[in-house]
Amino acid sequence: MPSTRENERVTFRLFGSARAAAGADEVEVPPGPMAEVVAGLAADLPDRFSDVLAVSSLVADGHRLDHASSTPVAGGTVVDVLPPFAGG
């Protein structure tokens, strides 16, 4: 079965200050080890996005991901970028 574009990319959904820093709601990057995927995500966005990304939680399928992990991230994965927020 031929792969689809959706299965060939990792989708990052951006929230709060991550969305504002990137100027986008979502960004897609090629799959690979988590550290490389995160580096690829930050490489194409404004510098201020890297600062927000560094303090953000990354969550996929209800599990928190380690920014620097060598664990592979498969195409078709959706990762939420959740910056710290205050409120109550």
C-alpha positions in Angstrom: 0.0 0.0 0.0 1.5 3.4 -0.9 2.1 5.7 2.0 0.3 9.0 2.3 1.7 12.4 3.1 0.1 12.1 6.5 2.0 9.0 7.4 5.3 10.4 6.1 5.4 13.4 8.5 5.2 14.2 12.2 2.7 16.9 13.0 3.3 19.3 15.8 0.2 21.1 17.1 1.2 24.4 18.6 -0.6 26.1 21.5 -0.3 29.4 23.4 3.1 31.1 23.2 4.4 28.4 20.9 1.8 29.2 18.3 2.5 32.9 18.6 6.3 32.4 18.3 5.9 30.2 15.3 3.2 32.1 13.6 1.4 28.9 12.8 -1.1 26.4 14.4 0.7 23.3 13.1 4.1 22.4 11.7 5.0 19.1 9.9 8.5 17.6 9.9 10.0 14.3 8.7 10.0 11.4 11.2 13.2 10.2 12.9 14.8 10.2 16.4 13.0 12.6 18.7 16.1 14.9 19.2 16.4 15.2 15.4 12.7 15.8 14.9 12.7 18.6 17.5 15.8 20.1 15.9 14.1 20.0 12.5 11.1 21.6 13.9 13.0 24.5 15.4 15.3 25.0 12.4 12.6 26.4 10.1 11.0 28.7 12.6 11.9 32.1 14.1 14.6 32.1 16.8 12.1 33.0 19.6 10.3 29.7 18.9 13.3 27.7 20.0 13.2 29.5 23.4 9.5 28.6 23.9 10.1 25.0 22.6 12.9 24.5 25.2 10.5 25.0 28.1 7.5 23.4 26.6 6.1 19.9 27.2 5.8 17.6 24.2 2.9 15.2 24.4 1.8 12.4 22.0 -0.9 9.9 22.7 -1.1 11.0 26.3 2.6 10.5 27.0 5.2 13.1 27.7 8.1 13.0 25.3 11.8 13.8 26.1 13.1 16.5 23.7 16.6 14.9 23.6 15.5 11.3 23.3 16.9 9.0 20.6 13.5 7.2 20.5 12.1 7.1 17.0 9.0 9.2 16.2 7.0 7.6 13.4 5.3 9.4 10.6 1.7 10.0 11.3 2.4 10.9 15.0 0.8 14.1 16.3 2.7 15.9 19.0 1.2 18.7 21.1 3.6 21.5 22.1 2.4 22.8 25.4 4.2 25.9 26.7 4.1 26.7 30.4 1.1 28.8 31.4 -0.2 30.5 34.5 -3.8 30.8 35.7 -6.2 29.2 37.9 
